[in-house]
């Protein structure tokens, strides 16, 4: 006589939310979770016993997950919707600033972007570094719409910016080990920097040729910091899907000149002799958020440690890489020396040591007082039948 176990497969539960639907099917001591996004989708966390994470991530396409039923007999699901913003949500402010509300943003290049970049001369290594496209949550922040001008930097120097040690102390967003919080000050002292070698012939021009540590000291003087890579790309692109800050076509017919790049590829001439100019002249290089010169003029310091696979490694809910004192930092955007169209795109990235003082690198300040976490979380619980299945004896002839 042989015994066969008849296992009943049944629907344990199904929930339909405004952002995602989840169906859970039990099959003995295992289960299948089916997730179907509605609209854009949601960030979903699936938890087992003692809040242990089974799976989490952005679900913007259908997914099926097979797994064992947690020993406690319950499955917990937490989610937050993928809410996006538009240009209408941007709040212009005084003193060349805009406020960008918190929301979900798509960063990195999708297939269409990659095709456009190839058409613009991008090679395989550049395309690979721009991929994949990812949803990330970036909370509300304020950003300067122009690169920091010489006029303000001169005031920073006059106000004792190079002698105030408090301005040079890095916080936990700016350095991974707070024991190294004075690494910038140590660099300033060892290099005998006092700002006297900064070349600023016109207060309207952006300051350049300064290290990341000098940029951060200035930002602290402004009660701000430098942008993360994600913040920089959000300000350059929002959710427009454009390759360049101003659109998908480099030479915009509405403007004589877009980005300030190398004269060989620039759409039209400018009066700045092949160098950087004051940002307001390059009105065509204006992003959907209202920021100028994110495609050219000067490349810009960002906080993140440089990661060659940035888009592949970034966390959707914490999209930044806090740097150590030995890490190189990321510089974003094209500049007046940029000789390839694709390097004026929103995906342009480069690696420099924080002590570097390059003539083509400037920066802009951001201000953020939010906690960086979505507020609109919801949750649900699925409970399973944990009783053993009935066993039926069948006599075989």
BAVO-102165 format. One record per residue (C-alpha): chain; x, y, z. Coordinates in pm, 1 decimal, padded with zeros to 6 digits, always signed. Example, Ala and Ser with C-alpha at 12.3 -4.5 7.8 and 13.67 -1.06 7.14 Angstrom:
<zazas>
zaza mol->A, x->+01230.0, y->-00450.0, z->+00780.0
zaza mol->A, x->+01367.0, y->-00106.0, z->+00714.0
</zazas>
This chain:
<zazas>
zaza mol->A, x->+00000.0, y->+00000.0, z->+00000.0
zaza mol->A, x->+00133.4, y->+00351.0, z->-00090.7
zaza mol->A, x->+00019.6, y->+00679.5, z->+00048.2
zaza mol->A, x->-00016.8, y->+01001.5, z->-00153.0
zaza mol->A, x->-00054.8, y->+01337.6, z->+00012.3
zaza mol->A, x->-00322.0, y->+01555.1, z->-00148.5
zaza mol->A, x->-00206.0, y->+01915.9, z->-00117.7
zaza mol->A, x->-00470.9, y->+02183.3, z->-00149.1
zaza mol->A, x->-00357.7, y->+02499.2, z->-00327.6
zaza mol->A, x->-00560.9, y->+02801.8, z->-00234.8
zaza mol->A, x->-00548.2, y->+03177.0, z->-00242.9
zaza mol->A, x->-00435.2, y->+03300.1, z->+00095.9
zaza mol->A, x->-00505.0, y->+03663.2, z->+00017.4
zaza mol->A, x->-00508.3, y->+03936.6, z->-00237.0
zaza mol->A, x->-00492.9, y->+04309.1, z->-00189.2
zaza mol->A, x->-00555.6, y->+04581.6, z->-00442.4
zaza mol->A, x->-00396.8, y->+04913.5, z->-00358.2
zaza mol->A, x->-00382.1, y->+05233.0, z->-00556.7
zaza mol->A, x->-00018.4, y->+05165.3, z->-00648.8
zaza mol->A, x->+00026.2, y->+04788.0, z->-00657.9
zaza mol->A, x->-00177.1, y->+04468.1, z->-00620.0
zaza mol->A, x->-00037.8, y->+04171.1, z->-00427.5
zaza mol->A, x->-00172.3, y->+03814.6, z->-00439.6
zaza mol->A, x->-00034.5, y->+03540.0, z->-00215.7
zaza mol->A, x->-00099.8, y->+03171.3, z->-00290.0
zaza mol->A, x->-00016.0, y->+02898.0, z->-00039.9
zaza mol->A, x->+00098.7, y->+02553.4, z->-00150.3
zaza mol->A, x->+00164.9, y->+02348.1, z->+00161.1
zaza mol->A, x->+00461.3, y->+02506.5, z->+00339.4
zaza mol->A, x->+00558.2, y->+02727.6, z->+00045.4
zaza mol->A, x->+00393.8, y->+03025.9, z->-00118.0
zaza mol->A, x->+00395.0, y->+03232.5, z->-00432.3
zaza mol->A, x->+00373.3, y->+03610.2, z->-00409.9
zaza mol->A, x->+00253.1, y->+03786.3, z->-00725.1
zaza mol->A, x->+00304.5, y->+04162.3, z->-00748.1
zaza mol->A, x->+00135.9, y->+04367.0, z->-01017.7
zaza mol->A, x->+00202.1, y->+04743.9, z->-01034.8
zaza mol->A, x->-00085.7, y->+04979.8, z->-01097.0
zaza mol->A, x->+00023.4, y->+05303.6, z->-01260.2
zaza mol->A, x->+00394.9, y->+05363.7, z->-01200.8
zaza mol->A, x->+00421.2, y->+05118.4, z->-00911.9
zaza mol->A, x->+00553.8, y->+05114.8, z->-00557.3
zaza mol->A, x->+00853.7, y->+05043.2, z->-00339.6
zaza mol->A, x->+00764.3, y->+04721.9, z->-00155.9
zaza mol->A, x->+00918.0, y->+04550.5, z->+00146.9
zaza mol->A, x->+00821.2, y->+04189.0, z->+00216.0
zaza mol->A, x->+00897.8, y->+04088.5, z->+00575.4
zaza mol->A, x->+00889.7, y->+03761.2, z->+00762.9
zaza mol->A, x->+00916.8, y->+03678.6, z->+01132.5
zaza mol->A, x->+01072.5, y->+03943.0, z->+01357.9
zaza mol->A, x->+01065.0, y->+04194.6, z->+01071.7
zaza mol->A, x->+01333.7, y->+04006.1, z->+00881.6
zaza mol->A, x->+01351.5, y->+04125.2, z->+00521.5
zaza mol->A, x->+01266.6, y->+03862.5, z->+00260.8
zaza mol->A, x->+01258.7, y->+04089.5, z->-00042.4
zaza mol->A, x->+01244.4, y->+04461.9, z->-00110.6
zaza mol->A, x->+01271.8, y->+04698.0, z->-00402.6
zaza mol->A, x->+01089.6, y->+04903.3, z->-00661.4
zaza mol->A, x->+00819.0, y->+04709.7, z->-00842.8
zaza mol->A, x->+00726.2, y->+04890.8, z->-01164.5
zaza mol->A, x->+00662.5, y->+04570.7, z->-01361.2
zaza mol->A, x->+00499.9, y->+04235.8, z->-01285.3
zaza mol->A, x->+00692.7, y->+04001.7, z->-01057.2
zaza mol->A, x->+00644.5, y->+03654.4, z->-00908.4
zaza mol->A, x->+00838.2, y->+03538.6, z->-00602.3
zaza mol->A, x->+00839.8, y->+03178.9, z->-00472.1
zaza mol->A, x->+00945.3, y->+03127.2, z->-00111.1
zaza mol->A, x->+00892.9, y->+02927.1, z->+00205.1
zaza mol->A, x->+00618.5, y->+03036.2, z->+00443.1
zaza mol->A, x->+00769.3, y->+03210.5, z->+00749.2
zaza mol->A, x->+00770.4, y->+02990.3, z->+01060.6
zaza mol->A, x->+00548.7, y->+03240.1, z->+01243.2
zaza mol->A, x->+00277.1, y->+03188.5, z->+00980.1
zaza mol->A, x->+00250.9, y->+03551.1, z->+00872.4
zaza mol->A, x->+00384.6, y->+03765.6, z->+00591.8
zaza mol->A, x->+00409.9, y->+04140.5, z->+00633.2
zaza mol->A, x->+00405.2, y->+04378.0, z->+00337.5
zaza mol->A, x->+00502.3, y->+04746.8, z->+00358.9
zaza mol->A, x->+00488.2, y->+04976.9, z->+00058.4
zaza mol->A, x->+00510.9, y->+05335.9, z->-00051.9
zaza mol->A, x->+00385.4, y->+05462.6, z->-00384.1
zaza mol->A, x->+00609.0, y->+05591.7, z->-00662.2
zaza mol->A, x->+00491.4, y->+05952.5, z->-00654.9
zaza mol->A, x->+00656.7, y->+06189.0, z->-00900.5
zaza mol->A, x->+00665.1, y->+06565.0, z->-00942.8
zaza mol->A, x->+00652.4, y->+06796.2, z->-01244.1
zaza mol->A, x->+00799.0, y->+07133.5, z->-01333.6
zaza mol->A, x->+00482.1, y->+07294.0, z->-01192.8
zaza mol->A, x->+00590.2, y->+07175.5, z->-00846.6
zaza mol->A, x->+00925.2, y->+07357.4, z->-00856.7
zaza mol->A, x->+00933.5, y->+07661.7, z->-00628.9
zaza mol->A, x->+01153.3, y->+07949.9, z->-00748.7
zaza mol->A, x->+01324.0, y->+08137.3, z->-00465.3
zaza mol->A, x->+01530.2, y->+08452.3, z->-00422.2
zaza mol->A, x->+01910.1, y->+08461.5, z->-00460.7
zaza mol->A, x->+01925.7, y->+08216.7, z->-00751.9
zaza mol->A, x->+01766.2, y->+07922.2, z->-00573.3
zaza mol->A, x->+01485.7, y->+07676.6, z->-00640.5
zaza mol->A, x->+01315.9, y->+07425.2, z->-00412.6
zaza mol->A, x->+01261.5, y->+07079.4, z->-00558.5
zaza mol->A, x->+00992.3, y->+06882.6, z->-00368.6
zaza mol->A, x->+01063.8, y->+06529.5, z->-00254.7
zaza mol->A, x->+00955.2, y->+06245.3, z->-00478.9
zaza mol->A, x->+01064.2, y->+05954.2, z->-00691.9
zaza mol->A, x->+01291.3, y->+06022.4, z->-00987.6
zaza mol->A, x->+01427.9, y->+05805.8, z->-01267.2
zaza mol->A, x->+01805.6, y->+05842.1, z->-01293.9
zaza mol->A, x->+02041.3, y->+05670.5, z->-01535.7
zaza mol->A, x->+01998.6, y->+05600.8, z->-01905.9
zaza mol->A, x->+01725.2, y->+05381.1, z->-02048.0
zaza mol->A, x->+01740.0, y->+05211.9, z->-02389.6
zaza mol->A, x->+01619.3, y->+05521.9, z->-02572.3
zaza mol->A, x->+01874.4, y->+05740.9, z->-02395.6
zaza mol->A, x->+02149.3, y->+05494.5, z->-02481.5
zaza mol->A, x->+02056.4, y->+05510.3, z->-02849.6
zaza mol->A, x->+02066.8, y->+05890.4, z->-02844.1
zaza mol->A, x->+02405.8, y->+05884.6, z->-02671.6
zaza mol->A, x->+02545.9, y->+05644.1, z->-02932.1
zaza mol->A, x->+02416.3, y->+05874.1, z->-03205.5
zaza mol->A, x->+02607.0, y->+06152.5, z->-03029.2
zaza mol->A, x->+02931.0, y->+05956.0, z->-03044.2
zaza mol->A, x->+02930.3, y->+05781.3, z->-02705.9
zaza mol->A, x->+03139.1, y->+05464.3, z->-02685.2
zaza mol->A, x->+03047.7, y->+05137.7, z->-02516.6
zaza mol->A, x->+03223.1, y->+05220.0, z->-02189.0
zaza mol->A, x->+03031.2, y->+05546.2, z->-02150.5
zaza mol->A, x->+02697.8, y->+05375.2, z->-02221.8
zaza mol->A, x->+02778.5, y->+05101.5, z->-01973.0
zaza mol->A, x->+02857.1, y->+05360.7, z->-01704.3
zaza mol->A, x->+02518.8, y->+05531.0, z->-01764.2
zaza mol->A, x->+02316.0, y->+05213.0, z->-01712.1
zaza mol->A, x->+02083.1, y->+05090.2, z->-01575.0
zaza mol->A, x->+01805.9, y->+05343.9, z->-01522.2
zaza mol->A, x->+01674.9, y->+05333.1, z->-01166.3
zaza mol->A, x->+01396.0, y->+05479.7, z->-00957.3
zaza mol->A, x->+01532.1, y->+05662.2, z->-00650.7
zaza mol->A, x->+01363.6, y->+05863.4, z->-00378.4
zaza mol->A, x->+01514.5, y->+06209.9, z->-00329.2
zaza mol->A, x->+01364.5, y->+06421.5, z->-00053.7
zaza mol->A, x->+01294.8, y->+06794.0, z->-00074.0
zaza mol->A, x->+01602.5, y->+07012.0, z->-00124.1
zaza mol->A, x->+01697.1, y->+07361.9, z->-00233.0
zaza mol->A, x->+01969.0, y->+07413.9, z->-00491.6
zaza mol->A, x->+02146.1, y->+07713.4, z->-00637.6
zaza mol->A, x->+02041.1, y->+07767.9, z->-00997.3
zaza mol->A, x->+02386.8, y->+07893.5, z->-01097.8
zaza mol->A, x->+02739.6, y->+07784.1, z->-01019.7
zaza mol->A, x->+02864.9, y->+07966.6, z->-00712.1
zaza mol->A, x->+02979.6, y->+08312.2, z->-00823.8
zaza mol->A, x->+03310.5, y->+08483.1, z->-00760.5
zaza mol->A, x->+03132.0, y->+08769.3, z->-00582.5
zaza mol->A, x->+03008.5, y->+08542.2, z->-00303.2
zaza mol->A, x->+03333.2, y->+08347.0, z->-00282.8
zaza mol->A, x->+03527.2, y->+08672.2, z->-00240.0
zaza mol->A, x->+03297.3, y->+08757.8, z->+00049.7
zaza mol->A, x->+03360.7, y->+08414.3, z->+00200.4
zaza mol->A, x->+03734.9, y->+08484.5, z->+00192.3
zaza mol->A, x->+03689.3, y->+08834.8, z->+00338.0
zaza mol->A, x->+03474.0, y->+08695.0, z->+00619.5
zaza mol->A, x->+03759.4, y->+08468.3, z->+00730.0
zaza mol->A, x->+03644.1, y->+08153.7, z->+00558.0
zaza mol->A, x->+03997.2, y->+08017.1, z->+00535.6
zaza mol->A, x->+04066.6, y->+08068.4, z->+00906.8
zaza mol->A, x->+03741.5, y->+07950.4, z->+01069.4
zaza mol->A, x->+03797.9, y->+07584.7, z->+01159.9
zaza mol->A, x->+03425.8, y->+07527.6, z->+01221.6
zaza mol->A, x->+03352.4, y->+07583.1, z->+00852.9
zaza mol->A, x->+03592.9, y->+07305.1, z->+00756.4
zaza mol->A, x->+03446.2, y->+07035.7, z->+00980.8
zaza mol->A, x->+03268.3, y->+06765.7, z->+00780.2
zaza mol->A, x->+02944.7, y->+06599.1, z->+00892.6
zaza mol->A, x->+02819.7, y->+06241.5, z->+00855.2
zaza mol->A, x->+02683.4, y->+06306.6, z->+00504.7
zaza mol->A, x->+03019.2, y->+06443.3, z->+00392.4
zaza mol->A, x->+03261.4, y->+06187.8, z->+00540.4
zaza mol->A, x->+03203.7, y->+05824.7, z->+00640.2
zaza mol->A, x->+03427.4, y->+05831.6, z->+00949.4
zaza mol->A, x->+03374.5, y->+06135.6, z->+01171.9
zaza mol->A, x->+03723.7, y->+06083.1, z->+01312.7
zaza mol->A, x->+03833.9, y->+06226.4, z->+00976.4
zaza mol->A, x->+03600.7, y->+06525.5, z->+00995.4
zaza mol->A, x->+03891.8, y->+06773.6, z->+00990.5
zaza mol->A, x->+04068.4, y->+06620.8, z->+00689.8
zaza mol->A, x->+03980.7, y->+06927.1, z->+00482.9
zaza mol->A, x->+04126.7, y->+07163.6, z->+00739.9
zaza mol->A, x->+04442.6, y->+06954.8, z->+00756.0
zaza mol->A, x->+04470.0, y->+06980.5, z->+00378.4
zaza mol->A, x->+04422.2, y->+07357.7, z->+00394.6
zaza mol->A, x->+04697.8, y->+07394.6, z->+00653.1
zaza mol->A, x->+04945.3, y->+07161.3, z->+00481.9
zaza mol->A, x->+04887.8, y->+07339.3, z->+00148.6
zaza mol->A, x->+04899.1, y->+07689.4, z->+00302.4
zaza mol->A, x->+04571.5, y->+07782.1, z->+00133.8
zaza mol->A, x->+04420.6, y->+08119.9, z->+00213.5
zaza mol->A, x->+04217.7, y->+08192.2, z->-00100.0
zaza mol->A, x->+04467.5, y->+08443.1, z->-00237.3
zaza mol->A, x->+04537.9, y->+08229.3, z->-00543.8
zaza mol->A, x->+04171.8, y->+08207.6, z->-00650.8
zaza mol->A, x->+04135.4, y->+08386.1, z->-00986.6
zaza mol->A, x->+03814.2, y->+08590.9, z->-00997.9
zaza mol->A, x->+03835.5, y->+08885.8, z->-01235.5
zaza mol->A, x->+03458.7, y->+08938.1, z->-01254.3
zaza mol->A, x->+03212.9, y->+08878.2, z->-00973.3
zaza mol->A, x->+02953.1, y->+08738.8, z->-01214.0
zaza mol->A, x->+03178.7, y->+08451.2, z->-01323.1
zaza mol->A, x->+03168.8, y->+08118.9, z->-01137.6
zaza mol->A, x->+03448.9, y->+08043.7, z->-00896.1
zaza mol->A, x->+03671.7, y->+07756.6, z->-01008.2
zaza mol->A, x->+04001.4, y->+07585.8, z->-00940.8
zaza mol->A, x->+03915.7, y->+07498.9, z->-00581.1
zaza mol->A, x->+03923.3, y->+07167.1, z->-00399.9
zaza mol->A, x->+03619.7, y->+06982.0, z->-00271.9
zaza mol->A, x->+03720.0, y->+07078.6, z->+00082.3
zaza mol->A, x->+03725.0, y->+07449.8, z->-00005.1
zaza mol->A, x->+03386.9, y->+07411.2, z->-00173.5
zaza mol->A, x->+03245.6, y->+07245.8, z->+00139.1
zaza mol->A, x->+03384.3, y->+07514.8, z->+00371.2
zaza mol->A, x->+03216.6, y->+07777.6, z->+00153.6
zaza mol->A, x->+02893.5, y->+07574.4, z->+00148.3
zaza mol->A, x->+02897.8, y->+07558.0, z->+00529.5
zaza mol->A, x->+02944.6, y->+07935.1, z->+00535.8
zaza mol->A, x->+02621.6, y->+07943.3, z->+00332.9
zaza mol->A, x->+02462.1, y->+07698.2, z->+00584.7
zaza mol->A, x->+02443.8, y->+07433.0, z->+00312.2
zaza mol->A, x->+02648.6, y->+07152.9, z->+00161.7
zaza mol->A, x->+02727.1, y->+07007.2, z->-00180.5
zaza mol->A, x->+02472.6, y->+06800.3, z->-00375.3
zaza mol->A, x->+02477.9, y->+06425.4, z->-00387.0
zaza mol->A, x->+02497.9, y->+06278.7, z->-00736.0
zaza mol->A, x->+02128.3, y->+06194.7, z->-00722.7
zaza mol->A, x->+02033.7, y->+06548.7, z->-00621.7
zaza mol->A, x->+02251.1, y->+06688.9, z->-00899.6
zaza mol->A, x->+02092.8, y->+06464.7, z->-01163.9
zaza mol->A, x->+01741.8, y->+06536.9, z->-01037.2
zaza mol->A, x->+01808.8, y->+06911.0, z->-01066.3
zaza mol->A, x->+01951.7, y->+06855.7, z->-01415.3
zaza mol->A, x->+01668.1, y->+06635.7, z->-01543.1
zaza mol->A, x->+01371.2, y->+06595.9, z->-01307.4
zaza mol->A, x->+01158.3, y->+06321.4, z->-01471.6
zaza mol->A, x->+01171.0, y->+06465.6, z->-01822.6
zaza mol->A, x->+01367.5, y->+06174.7, z->-01968.3
zaza mol->A, x->+01586.5, y->+06421.9, z->-02157.7
zaza mol->A, x->+01946.3, y->+06340.9, z->-02246.9
zaza mol->A, x->+02060.5, y->+06702.3, z->-02201.7
zaza mol->A, x->+01935.3, y->+06934.6, z->-01928.5
zaza mol->A, x->+01737.3, y->+07135.3, z->-02185.8
zaza mol->A, x->+01609.3, y->+06854.5, z->-02412.7
zaza mol->A, x->+01711.3, y->+06573.1, z->-02643.1
zaza mol->A, x->+01867.0, y->+06789.2, z->-02916.9
zaza mol->A, x->+02201.0, y->+06953.3, z->-02844.2
zaza mol->A, x->+02153.0, y->+07265.1, z->-03057.7
zaza mol->A, x->+01812.9, y->+07393.5, z->-02955.6
zaza mol->A, x->+01663.1, y->+07610.3, z->-03233.8
zaza mol->A, x->+01508.3, y->+07840.5, z->-02972.7
zaza mol->A, x->+01852.5, y->+07959.0, z->-02860.3
zaza mol->A, x->+02168.0, y->+08065.6, z->-03039.8
zaza mol->A, x->+02379.3, y->+07870.2, z->-02791.8
zaza mol->A, x->+02295.4, y->+07601.4, z->-02538.6
zaza mol->A, x->+02587.0, y->+07470.4, z->-02331.2
zaza mol->A, x->+02927.5, y->+07636.8, z->-02299.3
zaza mol->A, x->+03147.6, y->+07358.9, z->-02434.2
zaza mol->A, x->+03449.4, y->+07337.4, z->-02663.1
zaza mol->A, x->+03427.9, y->+07585.2, z->-02951.8
zaza mol->A, x->+03449.3, y->+07297.3, z->-03199.8
zaza mol->A, x->+03105.8, y->+07162.3, z->-03102.4
zaza mol->A, x->+02936.3, y->+07465.7, z->-02947.4
zaza mol->A, x->+02618.2, y->+07568.4, z->-03127.0
zaza mol->A, x->+02733.7, y->+07930.5, z->-03164.4
zaza mol->A, x->+03009.1, y->+08156.4, z->-03040.9
zaza mol->A, x->+03023.9, y->+08339.2, z->-02708.1
zaza mol->A, x->+03229.5, y->+08633.2, z->-02577.9
zaza mol->A, x->+03426.1, y->+08434.7, z->-02319.7
zaza mol->A, x->+03728.6, y->+08332.2, z->-02526.6
zaza mol->A, x->+03698.1, y->+07957.6, z->-02486.5
zaza mol->A, x->+03671.7, y->+07969.8, z->-02107.4
zaza mol->A, x->+03385.0, y->+07980.4, z->-01855.6
zaza mol->A, x->+03136.4, y->+08265.1, z->-01860.2
zaza mol->A, x->+02866.9, y->+08400.5, z->-01638.2
zaza mol->A, x->+02580.2, y->+08145.0, z->-01633.2
zaza mol->A, x->+02300.0, y->+08383.1, z->-01729.0
zaza mol->A, x->+02447.4, y->+08416.5, z->-02077.7
zaza mol->A, x->+02380.5, y->+08046.7, z->-02143.0
zaza mol->A, x->+02003.1, y->+08059.3, z->-02106.3
zaza mol->A, x->+01973.2, y->+07767.8, z->-02347.6
zaza mol->A, x->+02151.1, y->+07544.7, z->-02095.6
zaza mol->A, x->+01857.2, y->+07558.3, z->-01855.1
zaza mol->A, x->+01715.8, y->+07245.0, z->-01694.8
zaza mol->A, x->+01350.7, y->+07170.8, z->-01623.3
zaza mol->A, x->+01411.0, y->+07272.6, z->-01261.2
zaza mol->A, x->+01546.0, y->+07611.7, z->-01370.2
zaza mol->A, x->+01914.9, y->+07540.4, z->-01307.4
zaza mol->A, x->+02164.2, y->+07689.7, z->-01552.0
zaza mol->A, x->+02488.3, y->+07544.3, z->-01688.3
zaza mol->A, x->+02450.2, y->+07179.3, z->-01588.1
zaza mol->A, x->+02554.5, y->+07072.4, z->-01937.8
zaza mol->A, x->+02858.4, y->+07296.3, z->-01973.4
zaza mol->A, x->+03057.6, y->+07594.6, z->-01841.9
zaza mol->A, x->+03207.2, y->+07418.1, z->-01536.7
zaza mol->A, x->+03192.1, y->+07060.5, z->-01414.3
zaza mol->A, x->+03076.2, y->+07045.2, z->-01053.0
zaza mol->A, x->+03179.4, y->+06875.3, z->-00730.5
zaza mol->A, x->+02936.8, y->+06629.2, z->-00569.2
zaza mol->A, x->+02956.3, y->+06463.9, z->-00226.9
zaza mol->A, x->+02957.3, y->+06100.0, z->-00338.1
zaza mol->A, x->+03259.9, y->+05878.1, z->-00349.2
zaza mol->A, x->+03312.8, y->+05783.3, z->-00712.0
zaza mol->A, x->+03161.0, y->+05448.6, z->-00815.8
zaza mol->A, x->+03215.2, y->+05331.7, z->-01172.6
zaza mol->A, x->+02891.1, y->+05129.7, z->-01148.7
zaza mol->A, x->+02700.0, y->+05407.4, z->-00971.2
zaza mol->A, x->+02359.7, y->+05336.8, z->-01128.2
zaza mol->A, x->+02386.5, y->+04963.2, z->-01072.1
zaza mol->A, x->+02478.8, y->+04996.7, z->-00704.4
zaza mol->A, x->+02266.1, y->+05288.0, z->-00585.6
zaza mol->A, x->+02002.4, y->+05221.9, z->-00319.0
zaza mol->A, x->+01653.2, y->+05346.5, z->-00414.5
zaza mol->A, x->+01580.2, y->+05477.0, z->-00064.6
zaza mol->A, x->+01929.6, y->+05601.5, z->+00020.8
zaza mol->A, x->+02078.2, y->+05709.6, z->-00311.9
zaza mol->A, x->+02423.0, y->+05825.9, z->-00207.2
zaza mol->A, x->+02771.9, y->+05692.5, z->-00136.9
zaza mol->A, x->+02927.0, y->+05863.5, z->+00165.5
zaza mol->A, x->+03300.3, y->+05894.1, z->+00100.9
zaza mol->A, x->+03596.0, y->+05810.2, z->+00320.6
zaza mol->A, x->+03899.0, y->+06038.5, z->+00345.9
zaza mol->A, x->+04086.2, y->+05824.1, z->+00093.4
zaza mol->A, x->+03810.0, y->+05805.7, z->-00167.9
zaza mol->A, x->+03798.0, y->+06000.7, z->-00487.8
zaza mol->A, x->+03485.6, y->+06212.3, z->-00528.8
zaza mol->A, x->+03248.0, y->+06252.1, z->-00819.2
zaza mol->A, x->+03235.5, y->+06551.9, z->-01051.0
zaza mol->A, x->+02924.3, y->+06591.4, z->-01265.9
zaza mol->A, x->+02844.2, y->+06769.7, z->-01590.5
zaza mol->A, x->+03032.0, y->+06902.6, z->-01891.4
zaza mol->A, x->+03250.1, y->+07212.9, z->-01905.1
zaza mol->A, x->+03402.8, y->+07466.3, z->-02143.2
zaza mol->A, x->+03662.9, y->+07207.6, z->-02254.7
zaza mol->A, x->+03409.7, y->+06932.8, z->-02332.2
zaza mol->A, x->+03482.0, y->+06807.9, z->-02684.3
zaza mol->A, x->+03207.6, y->+06547.7, z->-02732.5
zaza mol->A, x->+02835.6, y->+06617.3, z->-02739.9
zaza mol->A, x->+02746.7, y->+06320.0, z->-02523.0
zaza mol->A, x->+02969.2, y->+06452.4, z->-02243.5
zaza mol->A, x->+02734.2, y->+06749.7, z->-02207.0
zaza mol->A, x->+02456.9, y->+06503.3, z->-02116.0
zaza mol->A, x->+02303.8, y->+06462.3, z->-01770.0
zaza mol->A, x->+02500.0, y->+06137.2, z->-01732.8
zaza mol->A, x->+02850.3, y->+06286.2, z->-01750.8
zaza mol->A, x->+03057.5, y->+06177.2, z->-01450.6
zaza mol->A, x->+03425.9, y->+06191.3, z->-01361.7
zaza mol->A, x->+03649.6, y->+06099.0, z->-01069.5
zaza mol->A, x->+03883.4, y->+06340.8, z->-00889.3
zaza mol->A, x->+04059.6, y->+06334.3, z->-00556.4
zaza mol->A, x->+03904.6, y->+06587.2, z->-00315.8
zaza mol->A, x->+04231.6, y->+06780.4, z->-00298.7
zaza mol->A, x->+04224.7, y->+06843.6, z->-00675.7
zaza mol->A, x->+04207.8, y->+07208.3, z->-00781.1
zaza mol->A, x->+04118.0, y->+07204.2, z->-01149.3
zaza mol->A, x->+04040.9, y->+07505.4, z->-01367.0
zaza mol->A, x->+03734.6, y->+07335.3, z->-01519.4
zaza mol->A, x->+03569.5, y->+07239.9, z->-01186.9
zaza mol->A, x->+03331.3, y->+07457.9, z->-00986.8
zaza mol->A, x->+03029.1, y->+07377.2, z->-00770.6
zaza mol->A, x->+02684.5, y->+07482.2, z->-00649.8
zaza mol->A, x->+02534.9, y->+07463.4, z->-00300.5
zaza mol->A, x->+02230.6, y->+07270.1, z->-00180.3
zaza mol->A, x->+02025.4, y->+07299.9, z->+00137.4
zaza mol->A, x->+01829.7, y->+07008.4, z->+00285.4
zaza mol->A, x->+01646.3, y->+06987.4, z->+00617.4
zaza mol->A, x->+01431.9, y->+06679.4, z->+00544.7
zaza mol->A, x->+01502.5, y->+06326.8, z->+00669.5
zaza mol->A, x->+01531.3, y->+06171.9, z->+00322.3
zaza mol->A, x->+01262.6, y->+05906.5, z->+00376.7
zaza mol->A, x->+00916.6, y->+05880.4, z->+00213.6
zaza mol->A, x->+00635.7, y->+05958.2, z->+00454.2
zaza mol->A, x->+00341.6, y->+05776.9, z->+00291.2
zaza mol->A, x->+00404.1, y->+05415.6, z->+00402.0
zaza mol->A, x->+00119.7, y->+05161.5, z->+00420.4
zaza mol->A, x->+00120.2, y->+04798.9, z->+00538.4
zaza mol->A, x->-00075.4, y->+04475.6, z->+00531.3
zaza mol->A, x->-00050.2, y->+04126.2, z->+00684.4
zaza mol->A, x->-00113.6, y->+03787.5, z->+00520.5
zaza mol->A, x->-00184.2, y->+03496.2, z->+00758.3
zaza mol->A, x->-00136.0, y->+03135.1, z->+00648.1
zaza mol->A, x->-00302.2, y->+02804.1, z->+00737.4
zaza mol->A, x->-00022.6, y->+02622.0, z->+00923.1
zaza mol->A, x->-00216.2, y->+02297.7, z->+00997.3
zaza mol->A, x->-00066.8, y->+01982.6, z->+00834.4
zaza mol->A, x->-00244.5, y->+01864.1, z->+00517.0
zaza mol->A, x->-00478.4, y->+01561.6, z->+00537.1
zaza mol->A, x->-00328.3, y->+01231.9, z->+00422.3
zaza mol->A, x->-00549.5, y->+00998.8, z->+00216.1
zaza mol->A, x->-00466.7, y->+00630.3, z->+00171.5
zaza mol->A, x->-00524.5, y->+00491.1, z->-00178.0
zaza mol->A, x->-00503.6, y->+00113.7, z->-00242.7
zaza mol->A, x->-00328.0, y->+00044.3, z->-00573.5
zaza mol->A, x->-00414.2, y->-00272.9, z->-00759.9
</zazas>
